[in-house]
Amino acid sequence: MILSTTNQVPGKKLKESLGIVFGSTVRTRGVGGRLLAGIEGMLGGRADSYISEMDKARTEAIAMMMEKARVRGADAIVGIDLDISEVLEGYIMVTATGTAVKTE
């Protein structure tokens, strides 16, 4: 599956648009992760435990979007946008949205 944040795939022609696809996930740190994040917060600097959780959420959302595109017969997704928000204290939601397409 080719992924692109632009509305095209370099070197390929878009043959057919198959519609908008998305994937969403909501994640939070467990008790141990929150404790580690609290310690990182007291020490200052990078919050590696939260960065790791954000990476997992982003990967999950993109994988879900890709699966929906694959079901529609797409071989690429263009115009990808990621939206990240906090839905409750300590809970992050990541949504990946794009247009599923077939290329030549």
N, C-alpha and C positions, 0 to 999 in steps of 0.2 A: 504494500500500500504506500503510495507516494503522499506525503503530507507537505502542504505549503501554506504559509501565511499570506502569500500573494494570491491574486485571482487567476493565476495561470501556473502552468508547470513548464519550466524552462526546457526547451527542446521538444515539447509535445503539443499537439493540438487537442483542444477539448472537443470531444465528439458529442457528448450528451450530458446534460445536467440532470441529476437524479434527486435533487431536493436537499433541504437542510437536514443535517444530522447533528446530534449532540450527545454528550455523555456527562453525567454529573456524579459527584461523590461528596459525602460529608464525612470528615474525619476529626478525631480528637486524640489527644495523648492519654494513655492509661495513667494510673496512679504513679507508677515508677517513672514514666516519661515526664509527668508534671513535676515530680520531685527533682529530677535531673534538670529540667528547664528552670525551675526555681533557683537551683544552685548556680546554673549558668547566668541567670539574671542578676544574682548577687555579685558575681565575679565580673560581670560586664563582658563586652565583646560579642562575638558571634553566638547565636542561639542555635547550635548545631542540631539539637533534638527537634526543634521546630522546623528547621530547614529540611531535615530528613522527612518529617511528616508531610511537609508541603510537596516535596518531590514525589512521595508515594501517592498523594492525592492527585497531583497533575498527571502522573503516569496512569492511574486508574481511569480518570476522566477521558484521557485521549484513547485508551484501549477500548472503553465502552463506545466512544464515538466511531472508532475504526470498525468495530464489530457491526454496528448499525449500517455503516456504509457498505461493508462487505456483503451483508444480507441483501442490499439493494443492487448488488452487482457492480459496485464502483471499484475502480483500481486506483483512485486518488481522491483526496479531499483538499479543496482549495479554500482560501479565505478564512483560515482557522483563526479563531480568537479564543483566548482564555480569560475567564472572569473568576476572580477570587474574592470571597467575602466571608466575614465572620457572621454566622447565623445565631449563635449563642456564645456566651463567654467560653472561650477555649475550643469552640467547634468551628472548623473552616469548611466552606463549600467551594469546590472548584467545578466549573462548567466549561467544557470545551465544545465549541460550535463551529461548524464549517459547512461547505457545500460538497456533497458527494458527486463525483463526476466519472465518466468513462473517457479515457484518452485514446488517441490513435497511436 
